[in-house]
């Protein structure tokens, strides 16, 4: 059964369908919260809040506009933004896939940490929107259409942000190495 069919059944009161949605999306949403540097217990609470909000506002989901994953990540992003604003901070993190973890010798570990630091600095230097788009694409494997839905921006804007973020990241890292 598709995620879109599950949300229709869940909103009609089918508990098994809602459990199916949780099985599909709970771990990715929790991972997103942790990526945003939310403490473990808070990430669990925020993840729960995302799915409560999905039940409350799920009727606004339009499969013609995007998929359920993008819709849920849009909710997760807004829940995180509210959480971060309440704490007066914004957070960023390094997508794990950007560093070659195979450098396992002592020298390799030093090189890996230097690369990690360079990528972290480059990611931190990106504008917030570009960093978010890049993270949703690389770390959370969202499609461009899903990112557009999650961030409530036109698809062409997502493409532009992603292109500029990748270019800026590449240039920043090249200047450091």
C-alpha positions as CSV (number, residue, x, y, z in Angstrom):
1,X,0.0,0.0,0.0
2,X,1.3,3.5,-0.9
3,X,2.0,6.1,1.8
4,X,-0.7,8.2,0.2
5,X,-3.2,5.4,0.6
6,X,-2.1,4.9,4.2
7,X,-2.7,8.6,5.1
8,X,-6.2,8.4,3.7
9,X,-7.0,5.4,5.8
10,X,-5.2,6.7,8.9
11,X,-7.3,9.9,8.7
12,X,-10.4,7.8,8.5
13,X,-9.4,6.2,11.8
14,X,-7.5,3.1,10.7
15,X,-4.9,2.6,13.4
16,X,-3.0,0.0,11.4
17,X,-2.6,2.5,8.6
18,X,-1.2,5.1,11.0
19,X,1.3,2.5,12.3
20,X,2.3,1.9,8.7
21,X,3.1,5.5,8.3
22,X,5.1,5.5,11.5
23,X,7.0,2.4,10.2
24,X,7.8,4.3,7.0
25,X,8.7,7.7,8.4
26,X,9.3,7.8,12.1
27,X,13.0,6.9,11.9
28,X,13.8,9.4,9.1
29,X,12.0,12.2,11.0
30,X,13.9,11.3,14.2
31,X,17.2,11.2,12.3
32,X,16.3,14.7,10.9
33,X,15.8,16.0,14.4
34,X,19.1,14.6,15.5
35,X,20.8,16.0,12.5
36,X,19.5,19.4,13.5
37,X,21.4,18.8,16.8
38,X,18.3,18.2,18.9
39,X,19.0,16.2,22.1
40,X,17.8,12.6,22.0
41,X,14.9,13.0,24.4
42,X,13.8,16.3,22.7
43,X,14.1,14.6,19.3
44,X,11.7,11.9,20.4
45,X,9.2,14.5,21.6
46,X,9.5,16.6,18.4
47,X,9.1,13.4,16.3
48,X,6.0,12.6,18.2
49,X,4.8,16.2,17.7
50,X,5.3,15.8,13.9
51,X,3.0,12.8,13.8
52,X,0.4,14.4,16.0
53,X,0.4,17.4,13.7
54,X,0.1,15.0,10.7
55,X,-3.1,13.6,12.2
56,X,-4.4,17.1,12.9
57,X,-3.5,18.6,9.6
58,X,-3.3,15.5,7.3
59,X,-6.4,16.5,5.4
60,X,-4.4,19.4,3.8
61,X,-2.1,16.8,2.2
62,X,-2.6,16.8,-1.6
63,X,-1.0,13.9,-3.4
64,X,-1.2,15.9,-6.6
65,X,1.3,18.4,-5.2
66,X,3.8,16.0,-3.6
67,X,4.3,12.8,-1.8
68,X,3.6,12.1,1.9
69,X,7.3,12.0,2.7
70,X,7.8,15.6,1.6
71,X,4.7,16.7,3.4
72,X,5.9,15.1,6.7
73,X,9.3,16.6,6.3
74,X,7.7,20.0,5.8
75,X,5.9,19.4,9.2
76,X,9.2,18.3,10.7
77,X,11.0,21.4,9.5
78,X,8.3,23.7,10.9
79,X,8.3,21.8,14.3
80,X,12.1,22.1,14.4
81,X,12.0,25.8,13.5
82,X,9.5,26.5,16.3
83,X,11.7,24.5,18.7
84,X,14.9,26.3,17.7
85,X,13.2,29.7,17.9
86,X,12.0,28.9,21.4
87,X,15.6,28.2,22.4
88,X,16.9,31.2,20.5
89,X,19.3,29.2,18.3
90,X,19.7,27.8,14.9
91,X,21.6,24.6,14.4
92,X,23.5,23.1,11.5
93,X,25.3,19.8,11.0
94,X,27.4,17.9,8.7
95,X,25.8,15.3,6.4
96,X,27.7,12.1,7.1
97,X,28.0,11.1,3.5
98,X,30.4,14.0,2.7
99,X,33.4,12.4,4.4
100,X,35.3,9.2,3.4
101,X,35.2,7.1,6.5
102,X,37.5,4.5,5.0
103,X,40.6,6.4,6.1
104,X,41.3,4.2,9.0
105,X,45.0,4.5,9.8
106,X,46.2,7.0,12.4
107,X,47.3,9.3,9.5
108,X,44.0,8.7,7.8
109,X,42.1,9.6,10.9
110,X,44.0,12.9,11.0
111,X,43.2,13.6,7.3
112,X,39.6,12.6,7.9
113,X,39.2,14.9,10.8
114,X,40.8,17.8,8.8
115,X,38.4,17.1,6.0
116,X,35.5,16.9,8.4
117,X,36.4,20.2,9.9
118,X,36.8,21.8,6.4
119,X,33.4,20.5,5.3
120,X,31.8,21.6,8.6
121,X,33.2,25.1,8.2
122,X,32.0,25.2,4.6
123,X,28.5,23.9,5.5
124,X,28.3,26.4,8.4
125,X,29.2,29.2,5.9
126,X,26.3,28.4,3.6
127,X,23.1,30.5,3.9
128,X,20.5,28.7,6.1
129,X,18.2,27.9,3.1
130,X,21.0,26.5,1.0
131,X,22.2,24.4,3.9
132,X,18.7,23.1,4.5
133,X,18.1,22.2,0.9
134,X,21.5,20.5,0.6
135,X,20.8,18.5,3.8
136,X,17.4,17.4,2.7
137,X,18.8,16.2,-0.6
138,X,22.0,14.5,0.6
139,X,21.4,13.4,4.1
140,X,17.7,12.7,4.0
141,X,17.4,11.6,0.3
142,X,14.4,13.8,-0.5
143,X,13.6,14.4,-4.1
144,X,13.7,18.0,-5.4
145,X,9.9,18.0,-5.6
146,X,9.7,16.8,-1.9
147,X,12.2,19.5,-0.8
148,X,10.1,22.1,-2.6
149,X,7.0,20.9,-0.7
150,X,8.8,20.6,2.6
151,X,10.3,24.1,2.4
152,X,7.3,25.6,0.7
153,X,9.2,27.1,-2.2
154,X,9.0,26.7,-6.0
155,X,10.9,23.7,-7.5
156,X,13.1,26.0,-9.6
157,X,14.1,27.9,-6.4
158,X,15.1,24.5,-4.8
159,X,17.2,23.7,-7.9
160,X,18.9,27.1,-7.7
161,X,19.6,26.8,-4.0
162,X,21.0,23.3,-4.4
163,X,23.2,24.3,-7.3
164,X,24.6,27.4,-5.5
165,X,25.1,25.4,-2.2
166,X,27.0,22.6,-4.0
167,X,29.2,25.2,-5.9
168,X,29.9,27.2,-2.7
169,X,30.7,24.1,-0.8
170,X,33.0,22.8,-3.5
171,X,34.8,26.2,-3.7
172,X,35.1,26.6,0.0
173,X,36.6,23.1,0.5
174,X,38.9,23.5,-2.5
175,X,40.3,26.7,-1.0
176,X,41.0,25.0,2.3
177,X,42.7,21.8,0.9
